[in-house]
């Protein structure tokens, strides 16, 4: 029998495996719905910095509205922005930048309505607003059942939009761009299977440099490898469906697959198959992230029907090897189906570790007022790769900009290792004077691209000459020279 210790936090009974790999999170906030029947927390989203302040922000559905809470070093539960339409909203997604402006965006929808169903995209900015920038329409009543904007399927530097129409078994892909449009660029369809119950993207399973997509259905899950050809034929089918997630749990450089009715399927340089490698003790709604300071992706699972409908949530820490025992868990006490939804909140308080969102939408005992727990990741864990760790050259790359020389725009690409890092990219003239700050935010490990349009901080065109690109990641920097010719 595995030893456990018990804590009481915010009316939630927490059960944690006591061992070497203990997980010690803390509670940042408990946010409740405004009134009974709001179903607050039915849909959760995080991992996106919509106002570019360096802190990730979160979105919560409730009462037909999307409530946006901006991250900060002193995160609070005062709503900063409310997004609504006449028809209301019940779904939200965040975490991607579709137009490459450096601000993450928000995607919303209200499926399961008997009228023309729409999804709306709201572009981030210094002062994000509730005016939609793009509208996606469909005659299908379940359009918007699942949403995603966290992956770059064709590797063009822009995150893409995924919207499922679960009643038709179709998932629509809209490529990001500057500008982008609302015409679907590809449609995923697997015959009579009700494709699109859940979506996950933003990770590279086969190591080819393209981010991949996994789509859950009633009975199966389908993996699609990213490509510039927009191939919509499934590369691998799993016999288990429902909720799906992606993440590199064993830190071998290949993202792994997890399905709620199956388990974890490890990918490697030898590829991936549809034979379960690990069957976690509990499965359900899922999200992945760096919830402590090591370099392994972790898994959070919610199950709203556990313990007779009280619901529960569990965290499985990644590792090499990863095992099937939960490292931390919580059982609901408010009769509200704890764990109906879970999400990676991103790093909302700027401590260098990603945080967790867990909803209890039926709280309190069937009154459906709803509440959401914002749980801070564990900052006490011994760091394998952490925010304050010094980089070595092979871990941190600033690629040559292209074109160089240039006369209007130049593309700047860079790569940072696993973890969450403070990143800044600045332009200096040969005198050492700062011309412009292109980027200043926290970013997860991965490949990134930004564009400099040869303007200064005031938006004025700069003169011809040599300029320095200086990229800071943590305590290290890389420098490149660029030549502007007017």
Secondary structure, DSSP 8 states (H G I E B T S, - for coil): ---EEEEEETTEEEEEE-STT----EEEEEEE-SSTT--TTSSEEEEE-TT-SSS-EEEEEETTEEEEE---TT--S---EEE--TT---EEEE---SSSSS---EEEE--S-SS-EEEEEE---TT--S--SEEEEESSTTEEEEEEEEE-TT-SSS-EEEEEETTTTEEEEE---SS--SS-SEEEE-TTS---SEEEEEE-SSSSSS-EEEEE-SS-EEEE---TT---S-SEEES--S-EEEE-TT-SSS-EEEETTS-EE--BTTB--SS-SB--S--SEEEEE--SSSSS-EEEEEETTGGGGTBEEEEE---SS--SS-SEEEEESSSS-BTSSEEEEE-SSSSSS-EEEEEETTTTTTS---EEEEEE--S-S--SS-TT----GGG-EE---BSSSBSS-EEEEEEEEEEEEEEEEEEEETTS-EEEEEEEEEEEEEEEEEEE-SB-TTS-B--SEEEEEEEEETTEEEEEEEEE--
